[in-house]
Amino acid sequence: MIPIPAALTLLGLALAAPAWAQQAAPTPAPASGDIPTPFVIKPAEAYDVSKLPDDHYGRMVRYGKELSERTFAHIGPEVKNPRMRFAGNNLACTSCHQNGAAKPHAMPWVGVHAAFPQYRAREDELSTVAERVNGCMERSMAGKPLPLDSREMKAFETYIHFLSKDVPTGATVVGQGLPKVKMPNRRADTVAGAKLYVEKCAACHGENGAGVRAGAPGSATGYTFPPLWGKDSFNNGAGMNRLVFATTFVYTNMPLGSQHGQPQLSLDEAYDIAGYMLSQPRGTKANLERDFPARWNKPVDAAFPPYVDGAPADQHKLGPFPPLAENMVKLKDKLLKESGR
């Protein structure tokens, strides 16, 4: 049976799948039938890479963390060696995957190694950790894939392994991905979002969404606070360019210091701010029409064609989403039959 993503099957678009593994099928339970006890992400000191031995593994883990926190300094568009310019913007992985990719409910990498290979609806295929990393390289980082045999790819994979080393295969990780959040059943109000952005976000991200640089342009020093739109931000193929996804992230993790269960914004505020943010210009990814070839798996907030439900493109961008989700559930059997599955 082809797995149907949570964004289509749960009324109100409760975002159930881990953000790292958007629209992924659940990891099967172990063959023994014993379901592992849910794994709780440990305190930050448990992921202190400085305590690792100075051996091949320890050095690669440390480089992987360095890459995640200072991506721009090693593989960004401003690094001196042109052959190392893989990222197309000056963001860091931890611009989104906060606290060294170990913060609960901020798309942590804890447990990711134990969950792959994994079905990915965006490709309608099983994907590896390396392929998932390169998905971010081409979308969130607006760049190009890392060679699979490169030191940088091995470092990313090793750091993810380190963060996941105590997580049993098949275990549920408490705080992995983003939490379930029921979206408002309305169109996002971008006018209200613009006002809220000035009040709640502009002090860090700038009134024009360009962020605050840590150094001069061209210095490969990245940002103190990342840009939210424009040429140095994520492109339109990124998961963060989907309103349900972005709303959930903003509501749970913004402003800086927010955490799950202790939001500083109301859900409606986060929804309108995210709608305003995603209405601003940003880079484009080629060939987005190839995403989600199994159309019944396409999230209803993926605002790029082709669309199969007859709804206007603007609704896929700004909502309301619950009616779209309900309609896609009804269309599933028809789409499956047309595909020959």
C-alpha positions as CSV (number, residue, x, y, z in Angstrom):
1,M,0.0,0.0,0.0
2,I,1.3,3.4,-0.9
3,P,1.6,5.6,2.2
4,I,-0.4,8.8,2.1
5,P,1.2,11.8,3.8
6,A,-0.2,13.2,7.1
7,A,-0.8,16.6,5.5
8,L,-3.4,14.9,3.3
9,T,-5.0,12.4,5.6
10,L,-5.4,14.3,8.8
11,L,-8.2,16.9,8.8
12,G,-6.9,20.3,9.7
13,L,-3.4,19.4,8.3
14,A,-1.8,18.3,11.6
15,L,1.8,18.1,10.6
16,A,2.7,14.6,11.8
17,A,5.8,13.6,9.8
18,P,9.3,14.6,10.9
19,A,10.4,17.7,9.1
20,W,13.7,16.1,8.2
21,A,11.7,13.3,6.5
22,Q,8.8,15.4,5.1
23,Q,6.0,13.2,3.7
24,A,7.9,10.1,4.6
25,A,6.3,6.7,5.3
26,P,6.6,5.6,9.0
27,T,9.6,3.5,9.7
28,P,8.5,-0.2,10.1
29,A,8.5,-1.8,13.5
30,P,11.3,-4.3,14.2
31,A,10.7,-7.8,12.8
32,S,10.3,-9.2,16.4
33,G,7.1,-7.1,16.8
34,D,8.6,-5.4,19.8
35,I,8.2,-1.6,19.5
36,P,11.1,0.3,21.0
37,T,10.3,2.7,23.8
38,P,10.1,6.3,22.5
39,F,13.5,7.9,22.6
40,V,13.8,11.3,24.3
41,I,16.4,13.7,22.9
42,K,19.1,14.2,25.5
43,P,20.3,17.5,27.0
44,A,22.8,19.4,25.0
45,E,25.8,18.1,26.9
46,A,25.1,14.6,25.7
47,Y,26.0,15.8,22.2
48,D,29.2,17.6,23.1
49,V,31.6,16.7,20.2
50,S,34.6,18.0,22.1
51,K,34.6,14.9,24.3
52,L,35.1,12.6,21.4
53,P,38.6,11.0,20.9
54,D,41.0,12.6,18.4
55,D,40.5,9.7,16.0
56,H,39.0,9.4,12.5
57,Y,35.5,9.2,13.8
58,G,35.8,12.0,16.3
59,R,37.4,14.3,13.8
60,M,34.8,13.7,11.2
61,V,32.0,14.2,13.7
62,R,33.5,17.5,14.7
63,Y,33.8,18.6,11.1
64,G,30.2,17.6,10.5
65,K,29.0,19.8,13.3
66,E,31.3,22.6,12.0
67,L,29.7,22.2,8.6
68,S,26.2,22.4,10.0
69,E,26.9,25.5,12.1
70,R,29.2,27.3,9.6
71,T,28.1,25.9,6.3
72,F,28.8,29.3,4.6
73,A,32.4,29.2,5.7
74,H,33.2,25.9,4.1
75,I,30.9,25.2,1.1
76,G,29.1,28.6,0.7
77,P,29.1,30.8,-2.3
78,E,31.7,33.2,-0.9
79,V,34.5,30.7,-0.1
80,K,37.8,31.3,-1.8
81,N,38.0,28.0,-3.6
82,P,35.4,28.0,-6.4
83,R,35.3,24.2,-6.4
84,M,34.0,24.2,-2.9
85,R,31.0,26.5,-3.6
86,F,28.2,24.0,-3.2
87,A,25.7,26.1,-1.2
88,G,24.0,28.8,-3.2
89,N,23.3,31.0,-0.2
90,N,25.0,32.0,3.0
91,L,22.7,30.3,5.4
92,A,23.8,27.6,7.8
93,C,22.1,24.2,8.3
94,T,21.5,25.3,11.9
95,S,19.6,28.4,10.7
96,C,16.7,26.0,10.8
97,H,18.0,22.8,12.5
98,Q,18.7,24.7,15.8
99,N,21.1,24.0,18.6
100,G,23.5,22.0,16.5
101,A,20.5,20.1,15.0
102,A,19.7,18.7,18.4
103,K,16.8,21.0,19.6
104,P,13.5,19.0,20.0
105,H,10.8,20.1,17.7
106,A,13.2,22.2,15.5
107,M,13.8,19.5,12.9
108,P,16.6,17.8,14.9
109,W,18.9,15.2,13.3
110,V,18.7,13.0,16.3
111,G,17.4,9.6,15.2
112,V,17.7,10.4,11.5
113,H,20.4,7.8,10.9
114,A,18.1,5.2,12.4
115,A,15.2,6.1,10.1
116,F,16.9,5.8,6.7
117,P,16.7,4.4,4.0
118,Q,13.2,5.8,4.0
119,Y,10.4,6.3,1.5
120,R,10.2,9.9,0.3
121,A,7.0,11.1,-1.4
122,R,8.8,13.9,-3.1
123,E,10.7,11.4,-5.2
124,D,8.2,8.5,-4.7
125,E,11.3,6.4,-3.9
126,L,13.4,5.2,-1.1
127,S,16.1,7.7,-0.2
128,T,19.4,7.5,1.8
129,V,20.7,10.0,4.3
130,A,23.1,11.3,1.7
131,E,20.3,11.9,-0.8
132,R,18.3,13.7,1.9
133,V,21.3,15.9,2.7
134,N,21.6,16.8,-1.0
135,G,17.9,17.6,-1.1
136,C,18.6,20.3,1.4
137,M,21.7,21.4,-0.5
138,E,19.5,22.0,-3.6
139,R,16.6,23.6,-1.9
140,S,17.1,25.1,1.5
141,M,20.7,26.0,0.6
142,A,19.7,26.9,-3.0
143,G,22.8,25.2,-4.3
144,K,24.0,21.9,-5.9
145,P,24.6,18.4,-4.6
146,L,27.7,17.4,-2.7
147,P,29.6,14.5,-4.3
148,L,28.6,11.3,-2.4
149,D,32.3,10.5,-1.8
150,S,33.3,13.9,-0.7
151,R,34.7,14.6,2.8
152,E,31.9,17.0,3.4
153,M,29.2,14.5,2.7
154,K,30.9,11.9,4.9
155,A,31.1,14.5,7.6
156,F,27.4,15.3,7.5
157,E,26.6,11.6,7.6
158,T,29.0,10.9,10.5
159,Y,27.6,13.8,12.5
160,I,24.1,12.6,11.9
161,H,25.2,9.1,13.0
162,F,26.7,10.6,16.2
163,L,23.5,12.4,17.0
164,S,21.6,9.1,16.3
165,K,23.9,6.6,17.9
166,D,21.7,5.7,20.8
167,V,18.4,5.6,18.9
168,P,17.2,2.1,18.2
169,T,16.0,1.4,14.6
170,G,12.3,1.9,14.4
171,A,12.1,3.9,17.6
172,T,9.9,7.0,17.8
173,V,12.0,10.1,18.7
174,V,10.1,12.5,20.9
175,G,10.6,15.9,19.4
176,Q,11.8,14.8,16.0
177,G,10.6,17.0,13.1
178,L,7.9,19.5,14.0
179,P,4.9,19.0,16.3
180,K,1.3,18.5,15.2
181,V,-0.4,21.9,14.7
182,K,-3.9,22.4,13.3
183,M,-3.9,25.1,10.8
184,P,-6.4,28.0,10.8
185,N,-9.2,27.3,8.3
186,R,-8.8,30.6,6.4
187,R,-6.5,32.3,3.9
188,A,-3.4,33.8,5.5
189,D,-3.7,37.5,5.9
190,T,-0.5,38.9,4.4
191,V,-1.4,42.5,5.3
192,A,-1.7,41.6,9.0
193,G,1.4,39.4,8.5
194,A,3.4,42.4,7.3
195,K,2.5,44.4,10.4
196,L,3.2,41.5,12.7
197,Y,6.6,41.0,10.9
198,V,7.6,44.6,11.7
199,E,6.5,44.2,15.3
200,K,7.9,40.7,16.0
201,C,10.6,39.8,13.5
202,A,12.2,42.8,11.9
203,A,14.5,43.6,14.8
204,C,16.4,40.4,14.0
205,H,15.7,39.6,10.3
206,G,15.5,43.2,9.1
207,E,12.6,45.2,7.8
208,N,13.4,44.0,4.2
209,G,13.9,40.4,5.3
210,A,17.6,40.5,4.4
211,G,18.9,39.4,7.8
212,V,21.9,40.7,9.7
213,R,25.3,39.8,8.3
214,A,28.1,38.7,10.6
215,G,30.7,40.3,8.3
216,A,31.0,42.2,5.1
217,P,29.5,40.7,1.9
218,G,32.1,38.4,0.3
219,S,33.8,37.4,3.6
220,A,32.1,34.0,3.9
221,T,31.1,34.8,7.5
222,G,27.3,34.2,7.1
223,Y,24.6,35.8,9.2
224,T,24.0,36.6,12.8
225,F,20.3,36.4,11.9
226,P,19.5,34.8,8.5
227,P,17.6,36.4,5.6
228,L,14.0,35.1,5.1
229,W,13.6,36.0,1.5
230,G,15.7,37.3,-1.4
231,K,18.6,35.7,-3.2
232,D,20.5,34.7,0.0
233,S,17.6,32.7,1.4
234,F,16.0,29.3,0.7
235,N,14.5,28.8,-2.7
236,N,10.9,28.0,-3.7
237,G,11.6,24.2,-3.7
238,A,12.4,24.2,0.0
239,G,10.1,22.7,2.6
240,M,10.2,26.0,4.4
241,N,8.5,27.5,1.4
242,R,5.3,25.7,2.3
243,L,2.9,27.6,4.5
244,V,1.9,24.7,6.8
245,F,5.5,23.8,7.3
246,A,6.7,27.4,7.8
247,T,3.8,28.2,10.2
248,T,4.6,25.3,12.3
249,F,8.2,26.1,12.5
250,V,7.6,29.8,13.3
251,Y,4.9,29.0,15.9
252,T,7.2,26.5,17.7
253,N,10.6,28.1,17.4
254,M,10.3,31.8,16.8
255,P,11.2,34.4,18.0
256,L,14.6,33.0,19.0
257,G,14.3,31.2,22.4
258,S,10.8,29.9,21.8
259,Q,10.3,26.2,22.3
260,H,7.5,23.6,22.0
261,G,4.8,24.2,24.6
262,Q,6.0,27.8,25.3
263,P,5.2,29.8,22.2
264,Q,5.7,33.5,22.0
265,L,3.3,33.9,19.1
266,S,-0.3,32.9,18.7
267,L,-0.9,30.3,16.0
268,D,-2.8,33.0,14.0
269,E,0.1,35.4,14.3
270,A,2.5,32.7,13.1
271,Y,0.2,31.8,10.2
272,D,0.0,35.4,8.9
273,I,3.7,36.1,9.4
274,A,4.6,33.0,7.5
275,G,2.1,33.9,4.8
276,Y,3.7,37.3,4.5
277,M,7.2,35.8,4.4
278,L,6.3,33.4,1.7
279,S,4.7,36.1,-0.4
280,Q,8.1,37.8,-0.8
281,P,10.5,37.1,-3.7
282,R,13.1,34.3,-3.5
283,G,15.1,32.1,-5.8
284,T,13.5,29.5,-7.9
285,K,14.4,25.8,-8.3
286,A,14.2,24.3,-11.7
287,N,12.0,21.3,-12.6
288,L,9.7,21.5,-9.6
289,E,7.0,19.8,-11.7
290,R,9.0,16.6,-11.2
291,D,8.4,16.7,-7.4
292,F,5.8,14.3,-6.0
293,P,5.3,12.2,-9.2
294,A,2.7,10.2,-7.2
295,R,0.4,13.2,-7.1
296,W,-1.8,11.9,-4.3
297,N,1.3,12.3,-2.1
298,K,1.8,16.0,-2.9
299,P,1.2,18.3,0.1
300,V,-1.7,20.6,-0.4
301,D,0.6,23.6,0.6
302,A,3.2,22.8,-2.1
303,A,2.5,25.9,-4.2
304,F,3.8,24.9,-7.6
305,P,2.2,23.1,-10.5
306,P,0.9,20.7,-11.6
307,Y,-2.2,20.8,-9.4
308,V,-4.7,17.9,-9.6
309,D,-7.6,19.0,-7.5
310,G,-9.0,21.9,-9.5
311,A,-8.4,24.5,-6.7
312,P,-6.7,27.8,-7.5
313,A,-3.0,28.1,-7.2
314,D,-3.3,30.9,-4.7
315,Q,-5.2,28.6,-2.3
316,H,-2.3,26.1,-2.4
317,K,0.0,29.0,-1.4
318,L,-2.0,30.9,1.2
319,G,-4.9,28.6,2.2
320,P,-7.4,27.7,3.5
321,F,-5.9,24.2,3.6
322,P,-8.4,21.9,5.4
323,P,-10.8,21.9,2.4
324,L,-7.9,21.0,0.1
325,A,-6.8,18.2,2.4
326,E,-10.4,16.8,2.6
327,N,-10.7,16.9,-1.2
328,M,-7.4,15.2,-1.7
329,V,-8.5,12.3,0.5
330,K,-11.5,11.9,-1.8
331,L,-9.3,12.1,-4.9
332,K,-6.8,9.5,-3.7
333,D,-8.5,6.4,-5.1
334,K,-9.1,8.1,-8.5
335,L,-5.4,9.1,-8.7
336,L,-4.2,5.7,-7.6
337,K,-6.4,4.0,-10.3
338,E,-5.2,6.4,-13.0
339,S,-1.6,5.6,-12.1
340,G,-2.1,1.9,-12.4
341,R,-1.2,1.1,-8.9
